[in-house]
Amino acid sequence: MYESFPVASVRAGERFDYFQSVVDRVFCPMQIHAHGGSPEGFRGVVDVTELGCLRLARVSTQAVTVRRRAADVAHLVDAPYLVKFQLKGEAIWSQMGSAVHLKPGDFVIASMDAPYMLRFQDDYDMPVLALPSRTMRALTPDPDRFLGRRMSGDDADCGLLSSFVAQVVARMARLEAPMIRRVEANILDLLGGVLAARSGDLGTSPGQQLAQMKSYIGQHLHDRSLGPATLAVAFHISVRHVHALFETEPMSVGRYIRSLRLEASRRMLLEFPGRTLTDIALACGFYDLSHWTRCFRDEYALTPRDYRVGIAPEAESGVH
């Protein structure tokens, strides 16, 4: 379904408020500040169409600054991803500590799940593609790795996608159902190709990534901060992707780390009978002796001390 929201269709004194209400309705609540003129004489238009599971909007106004605050994020469930195409004018976009300068032909991927800021210096024209999170994750397993990256229109693949989207928005009022399905498929295919070409682990399967991550965990059990966040930093992926890699495993990433630490500590009780329990606890990444004791008892139904006492006779007789 196609809808158009021309700002000029309402009374001059109500135009900016009207534009704000349209943005809140089409996207989500956000804060907008107009530059270079009275808000009452605000000029702009918003056109929106549905392309299957995608929503494509074209926003054209005078210079504005748009901010999505933490308070705005809290009101949105299952936040979509936005792909913002700079068709006319220039913009500064920033999110999660990254900022990029967008010129005509460029685009950037934004997450509606985190605050961001978008500043236009002059009149602009920006098509915005909204994708459900499940659709974006079907294109690439870790969409968050692309946040804050300028996709340059000078690159052949990015320029092709930007040009195609520009052609679509120029004709979206006249698109009919059979063509809409084809347009949706082409946009997703082109976007998926762009993301695949820029994937840092191109050629590495999820199974290979998981194996590499398990090896890393085994080598860093002593690090008490080891967890999804540290793994995400080490492998240059998002925390969400870390959890996704373990979805097909019998244990979550947290339980897997705990299991390896407990097994390592059990082996150390066997192999180092003279080492103190506190030393073993810290060497295996537990916070302290009491923390290790609780975890060990939950796993083996014995405390580390009782386990050591129980294996002592076996160790003396050479039975392990």
Buried (B, 14 or more C-beta within 10 A) or exposed (E): EEBEBBBEEBEBEBBBEBBBEBBEEBBBBBBBEBEEEEBEBBBBBBBBBBBBEBBBBBBBBBBBBBBBEEEBBEEBEEBBBBBBBBBEBBBBBBBEEEEBEBEBBBBBBBBBBBBBBBBBEEBBBBBBBBBBBEBBBEBBBBBBBBBBEBBBBEBEBBBBBBBBBBEBBEEBEEBEEEEBEEBBEBBBEBBBBBBEEBBEBEEEEBEEBBEBBBEBBEEBBEEBEBBBEBBBEBBEBBBBBBBBBBEEEEEEBEEBBBBBBBEBBBEBBEEEEEEEBEEBBBBBBBEEBEEBBEBBBEBBEBBBEBBBEEBEEEBEEEEE
